[in-house]
Amino acid sequence: MIPTVYRLWHLYLEPAFSLSGALHLTLAPEKYHAYTPSSTPYLPAAQHTYRQLAACYLLIATFEAVFLRRFQDRKIWECALTCMLVCDVGHLWADVSEEWPPQGPGWVALGVTVLGIVVRMCFVFGVGMDGNEERRKEKENRGS
């Protein structure tokens, strides 16, 4: 069983944040852009790129809300969240390499990114997991 805090974050909160980001990128990219480093100007001509990023956010939202909801297997979650963690690190690097420290709303975007990284790392490293229960299930599956 996946602990409640991880299910809450990955099945509800983060998909909602990702869907919100996708909608802002599609419908009001200038508002979304307020949360990015100020060294990058908003360019209306780059709407195609904003829509591509919105599609990535939709992938994250549906992957978590649909795919992860389908499985309660820790190994599947661990594999999926490790892949997402790689993406998170790239996203964080993009944020901090442009502007440090972030200005204004940039702190919000950075905070949500770091929170996602911390939650995923905790899951991958087994924080809050019942190790004895996992070992018992593995023994049952092996027929020991």
ABEGO torsion letter per residue (X at the ends): XBBAAAAAAAAAAAAAAAAAAAAAAAABAAAAAAABBAABBBBAAAAAAAAAAAAAAAAAAAAAAAAAAABABAAAAAAAAAAAAAAAAAAAAAAAAABOBBBEAAAAAAAAAAAAAAAAAAAAAGBGBBAAAAAAAAAAAAGX
